[in-house]
Amino acid sequence: MSEIFDELSETQRAAHTKAHSRAAYHRRKHIRTSIVLFFTAVLVVVSATVAFPFVKQVFTGENRMDYPGPGTVEVMVVIPEGATGSVMAEILYEANVVASEKAFIDAFNADPRSASIQPGTYRLREEMSGQGAVSALLDPASRAEITITIPEGFTKYQVADRIASILGVDRTEVEAAMADAEGIGLPEEAYGEIEGWIAPLTYTFEPDVTPTDILATMVSHRVAELESIGLPREDWYRTLTVASIVEREVNWPDYYGQVARVIENRLVDDSQVNGLLQMDSTTLYGVGKSGGIPSADDLANDNPYNTYMYTGLPPTPISNPAISVIEACIDPPEGDWLFFVTVNLETGETLFATTLEEHNQNVALLSAWYSEHGQSAEESTEEE
């Protein structure tokens, strides 16, 4: 009897082993099938991503792969920061600059300079060839930018005129922006006055820029300059005021420091000039002029910028000086000069004096220069 049971037990074990083997086989087959399906799905997704731009063009009815160029009507296109070739291609295709994304991508990949395409607004044309679009994006002349150059020593009035002229807006709009201390980011040290706080540089802006945007950028550059030279914030306003006078009084870098020393000496003198700066530049600023020699009426005009009439520094800067002038005014060279005059308008030679008598001798040299060149001081003023 036990032999029967033993025989049955062996049969059952064999059947169980066979069933287990079949289950293991099916599990392995299922795993292999899942792996194959996974990689198939990945390939489908990758293929769809690569083919999408071209499939899209087929379904939208765009059969032309490239325009012959050179293009038709002008169109403005913005290339954002960090845009890849594929992103540029999509932007240009949507703007009908290129016939297909592929046309641009092929041209982009074929030109090793393509990596240097900069973000910004460009003037392109509809229906350009792919290569034509790449070339246009590489051409600085295609940039639809506004360029504004502020010369060293420009006053805020001159800056307002220039911005208004370039933007094609009324000057009052620029003046309103200048008065918006918070909007243009004037620091507390400016006391709400923009004069002196415009960094004289060349700037580029997008076509839709506003006067407030422009002035905010210029003020930001000025603040960055002052911070970069380590000038204490409490000294910003006074240093800018002195530098703004130096900028208008002398054009030669060799003399910036000496003229700054003359200003400092005059402010404390109690024997010859008694605290009067007697600077033409400040007096002219007070009557709305930016150059020349003050007339008798100018000298008699009672305003706080008339340093022939009032002691001390003027109430605000009178121009927007270069950073080199500002640096020269921080620690001017030692000297006891109280007077200076440029005696050669061609070379810029400037002479300094400690007494009025010596100064008058130097002024005579300037008069001689005028005589030698067949003109008078008044004629020179008219030319300015």
Secondary structure, DSSP 8 states (H G I E B T S, - for coil): -HHHHHHHHHHHHHHHHHHHHHHHHHHHHHHHHHHHHHHHHHHHHHHHHHHHHHHHHHHTT---S---SS-SSEEEEEE-TT--HHHHHHHHHHTTSSS-HHHHHHHHHH-GGGGG---EEEEEESS--HHHHHHHHH-GGGB--EEEE--TT--HHHHHHHHHHHHT--HHHHHHHHH-TTTTT--GGGTT--TT-S---EEEE-TT--HHHHHHHHHHHHHHHHHHTT--GGGHHHHHHHHHHHHHH---GGGHHHHHHHHHHHHH--SSSTT----HHHHHHHTT--SS---HHHHH--STT-TTTS-SS-SS-SS---HHHHHHHHS-------EEEE--TTT--EEEESSHHHHHHHHHHHHHHHHHTT--HHHHHHH-
